Amino acid sequence: MATSPDKTFGLRSSTDLYLKLIYDIDRLRSGGSTRAVQYAAFDAAITASHILDWVLHELDEVSYLRLTGVGKGKKGAVGRFIQRNGGMLGGLEFCRQIANSVKYVTITMGPVMTNMSTGSTVKLEWQGDRIINAYAQAFIKIDDQKYSVIELFQSMAEQWFLFLEIEGLWVEQPPEE
């Protein structure tokens, strides 16, 4: 039986997108240069946010209604999902804000978190008067307090894993060779 070609490079489920998030986080951890860290952070935010789109696509009608409060195909599902499931997926709104800003340059949907921004910097480690290490780091700034964005994405990955398992959306993966 012939199937139509897809446009997802073989990714087929929210589990596949979750595994891409883990890959993006690993790229972010290994860093290297400022650009490498910026690009990996950019990708991780988009991936963490868009897992939701895949989840909504995979849910049956009953689960969709339970998790969003609206029927499949109705407007407002994403915002309602985030509002209803924010306790379990606490980092999702941060990721959505970043991903939305990346796609549209400014927030175009939903409320704007005016107290949050992102950036990158080079951290220097000193020993006496000598620099012994320098590494690029991406950060999220909330109310003038900077946090490593790796922590946000790692927490989001853990939250998504638990959610996918609870909702029966986790797809077991064959062992890598």
Salt bridges, closest charged atoms under 4 A:
ASP6 OD2 - ARG12 NH1 1.96
ASP24 OD2 - LYS20 NZ 2.81
ASP24 OD1 - ARG27 NH1 3.02
ASP43 OD2 - ARG27 NH1 3.03
ASP53 OD2 - HIS50 ND1 2.61
GLU93 OE2 - ARG96 NH2 2.99
GLU167 OE1 - ARG66 NH2 2.58
